[in-house]
Amino acid sequence: MSFLEALFLGLVEGFTEFLPISSTGHLLLAQRSLGIERGDASDAWAIVMQAGAIVAVLALYPARCKQALAGILGRDEEGRALSVNLMVAFIPAAILGLLAGDFIPVDLGPVAWAWLGGGVGMLVFARKMRPEAGGRDLKLLSLSGALGVGVFQCAAFLPGTSRSLATILGGVLVGLSIAAAVEFSFLLGLVTVLAASLYKGWGAHEVLFSEYSIGVMLTGAVAAFLSAALTMRWLVSWIQTRGLEAFAWYRVTLGVAVLAWMEGSS
């Protein structure tokens, strides 16, 4: 893989990781456009970029992350509640990932249908995901609510669904405001994706280092981090005055377009 390809794929991963449009689907589409087929090497490469993107949460929410850490150490009561909620929300995906992670196929056809179906679902719940819909602050999230968000996160195991979409929608449906749901989605992503990246990365480190140079991996990871940080800041600003309908229509349009393209090329 060239440095330009690594840069391009890193940017794709970073720009789409936190938006409710599926980074997995976009990365698969980008790899297909470059002639890169799925395999152990490309899957391992995706882990590196995903880890780079998810660390951007630390740059956007340093105070929240410090608060959660202080809570774990018993120094902040609100931080303790937040860290417990994050761990509770993480459990369903951790269990499902260990049981079924390697048996879930990733192919462009199912991804396109997931783009389409997820977009329609977003339109159905569009009013609940607007700023004026109200909702509770993150500090008022209950353990049962956190578990509910965690269960919704499991939908992201279906490629193309989008972890961000699942957790944001889950947060709104358990009573959080859209701003609080997005924040909890980002923080939960840091826990979930970083844990998955470390777990999968260790198992794939041999093929990773045999196929890619350190420079290429760093290029992709840094590009993913910077683009993810910019995208997260933009999304937080966007939802303060707008809902997520634009992303719903984007998903529907992209799903239809990819299905038509696949039909025409078959």
Summary of the structure (lengths in Angstrom):
residues: 266
radius of gyration: 17.9
end to end distance: 27.3
largest distance: 59.8
contacts: 971
relative contact order: 0.21
helix: 81%
strand: 1%
